[in-house]
Amino acid sequence: MWTSVRGDRQAWLGVLYRMVGRGAFWTEEEINAMATFLAETRPVK
């Protein structure tokens, strides 16, 4: 289901921060690293 999700870095930051709001526990550094990785591997077409 999530493999079809795509976005730029800002969109991925929103997704990750919503996950934090629902209980995920990540540092700011981890969130930024994940957002960058996801934006590079799951970009908007």
Stockholm file with secondary structure:
# STOCKHOLM 1.0

chainA/1-45         MWTSVRGDRQAWLGVLYRMVGRGAFWTEEEINAMATFLAETRPVK
#=GR chainA/1-45 SS CGGGCCCCHHHHHHHHHHHHHTTCCCCHHHHHHHHHHHHHHSCCC
#=GC SS_cons        CGGGCCCCHHHHHHHHHHHHHTTCCCCHHHHHHHHHHHHHHSCCC
//
